[in-house]
């Protein structure tokens, strides 16, 4: 139920033309919310008018629109809820009779038809018309089907045109928001194409399937014994036939386009079944399963994209005591990305264990599915990739979305620069603010054609068919992402490609290329490969992510009485800066059971509490711990004395400005933290509580959110951490493991 509020009504009168499920539900919702002064219904039949009044849907109802138009005034809204092809007649009834200031909107499923009707009646789209479409419904129809909760948590699409008045648009948006709906804005043509694929085509299929089976005498028992799947799929065939006839005729071109695409895919699927083509069947089914599993993130022509409504998550961290036990954190994110990338470009099958099932890594996996790679899983961290070879990728159906991951976007830029097709790379709001010229510039030197958004930021638009040539690139800053981008482009380049870095960075790309049988020569800071080789599929065991493990290393180091074992953690020497820095601060860290898995060094890490002291962090350790500094700042706040970080400008352009964000949050919690252009100075509290309580903003940065959660172990009061949804991008079960270890963390 929509709760009644004390707020002033967002509109004056509401006139509903067509008192069925859609119009009647809007009327009920606005009445329940106290969002309009009066509801007047207009219906063709007197019986419908009487029912609507008796059911409390409207205050009064009439059979003729002309009866109510003279009493309308500025601020009132007319909602046209009639079949699509009947909209034009309603507009004709309104022409020259509509009082000034009255807003007109509608609920038709085809917006191009509404625009055409308006232009035919008025000669243009009048400023008071706000075309709209509620994405909600039921197999039931008619006045008795109306519900006051129909629109709660559903989406309403408005499709204003250039002449639509902003005041009328705002009135319609507020009206729909009062029902509990989310309002989205979309161009008319895009709306009709999207709905043709996501709503109209499924109805075509459902009506056609049921009609086919109903007329097939040999299938007389189908309906009698059909299971729930058939029932659920064909439910929409119970929808109003008149409405759907009108929709099919009004949106004919877009629907035919969708039917043709579906028919071609169905023919391909039939051929695969007929010929026993297992790989093609697996490709269709895995892509379809992934799309259905992520259907809230789907838009037309995009297999994986950002949520239309991001979930808001807040961490509530109560003061803790100690952490203990044995934990295995999720797989390394950097290696998970690379395992899918290189496995897809390899020849043969690659079997991956320990794959991180976070949102960013899943976006990378889905992007390769979009480019024609058959990928099974992930199931419990296991993924099977059927590689297509270096030149086997296909053009994706639309832009590739890589979530929050700068690693994915920058590495994708390198491996896609040498493809034969055009492609656009997009990311979420945070990633869209991060600099991309650092990879675009060297790729342009290699001959790639790349455009960026304003100020060198995403999206990246890569032109296919460019002939790349090798370069000897000296990185202006230490960056594993830029180094890897250049080397991956080198796979497609003529001659030799080299990268030289000013300081050591993670070398997962070089190690994994070697593991796939591609020769990479390494000479100190220089890595070199030749184009034209091949990758061979194999097995990859992704170790636990040291970046994720660092939060628990810091937790055990700062909380008295702690004794924690972190299992199977990657301790690559280009990633062990956090271990080195914590040891310099006095942390009791022991590496046990050292071994090598798939070319990567792995160990179990035991951490016990010990008093920490402030240090000047050696600059040579900065690139080796660049992602771990939010957690290390928490350790510094608990140390005795001053900790000074310099040479860390890269932190300013991560998912957030991590120096500023951490400094702001630490100061809220009572820590003396002074940011500098390339680092920070933190004056720690030593033993005892190091943090007060309060509310800090993670700015949507997953590592900042987790760092402040760890700080609660040494806090005097509750720490509330805002905007934590992106923790799922790198550490989807963080809260669960944190509570198992001994933190007191709640997600709300």
Beta strands, then each sheet from edge to edge (+ up, - down):
strand 1: 13-17
strand 2: 38-42
strand 3: 60-62
strand 4: 77-80
strand 5: 103-106
strand 6: 129-130
strand 7: 132-135
strand 8: 155-158
strand 9: 182-185
strand 10: 315-318
strand 11: 324-327
strand 12: 347-353
strand 13: 374-379
strand 14: 382-388
strand 15: 400-401
strand 16: 423-426
strand 17: 449-451
strand 18: 460-463
strand 19: 472-474
strand 20: 496-500
strand 21: 521-523
strand 22: 526-530
strand 23: 539-541
strand 24: 563-570
strand 25: 588-597
strand 26: 600-608
strand 27: 640-645
strand 28: 672-676
strand 29: 679-685
strand 30: 694-697
strand 31: 719-722
strand 32: 744-747
sheet 1: 3+ 2+ 1+ 4+ 5+ 6+
sheet 2: 7+ 8- 9-
sheet 3: 30+ 31+ 10- 32+
sheet 4: 11+ 24+ 26- 25+
sheet 5: 13+ 14- 12+ 23+
sheet 6: 15+ 16+ 18- 17+
sheet 7: 19+ 20+ 22- 21+
sheet 8: 27+ 29- 28+
end
